Amino acid sequence: MCRWLAYSGTPIRLDEVLYKTQYSLIDQSMHSRMGVETTNGDGFGVGWYPVDGPGEPALLRGVGPAWSDANLREVAAATSSPLFLAHIRASTGTAVQQTNCHPFRHENWLWVHNGSIRDFGRLKRDLVLAIDPDLYPSLAGSTDSEVMFHLALTYGLRDRPIVAVERMAGLVESVARAHGVPHPLQMTVATTDGDRIWAFRYSSEGHSRSLFYSTALSALHELYPDDKRLRGLSDETRLVVSEPLGELEGAWQPVPEASWGVIQKGEDELGHFEPAMP
């Protein structure tokens, strides 16, 4: 389906994780090891926040494969950020066009998704009609992922992100039941306001797509005090990824099934995800 990553911590150039790791996101675009599809070549995107504060994120998206996009390589090598989301797309049936490429942006918020809403064409009308009329004009593409984002915004993403995403998932499952669609929702999601990152792993069938978070840097510094790749990174630095970016032992932890996590200054949080009726 897709692959994505979310980074928060010491400002780094985007290419450090997009290109330079053993199993970088660009490498995954050509031969993913844990995805449903080996190749993720139906577009890409990266959204990043400036070094001097959250503000509104910049966005670069393209419809071609990430591995051959010269503009992405140039921007990634020249841009540093303390917080960014990146995504490579394998379409589940909607058009390959820029408005369907992740991340999706609304004001200071970004959203990336791996997965799908089963039989989205049958459910789409009911789901779109549930979007706040004030948000509807910003719905630019045709993907289930963007509809999910706008539903989460409708249900209060900006104030209570976990509750909002649980209500979005609850609506999808409720509409699917009404249409006789089994196991409708498959998702790993990352969303951010430029300060914190929320990540979600859930599927209606209880067998969700892969998702991992990086081990605390303080622990990795103790395990690998001479590893040059870890030097200069603060203990606040953390990654969430669809699949590990390398094989450093102990560096990656699986996100539990049906769970949410928050990356933030201080102690991160992890909890159980439960869809709820809006």
Secondary structure, DSSP 8 states (H G I E B T S, - for coil): -EEEEEEEEEEEETHHHHTSSTT-HHHHHHH-SSSSSS---S-EEEEE--TT--SS-EEEEESS-GGG-HHHHHHHHH-EEEEEEEEEE--SSS--SGGGSS-EEETTEEEEEEEEETTHHHHHHHHHHTS-TTTGGG--S--HHHHHHHHHHHTTTTT-HHHHHHHHHHHHHHHHHHTT-SS-EEEEEEEE-SS-EEEEEEETTS-----EEE--HHHHHHH-TT-GGGTT--TT-EEEESS-SS--TTSEEE--SSEEEEE-SSS-EEEE------
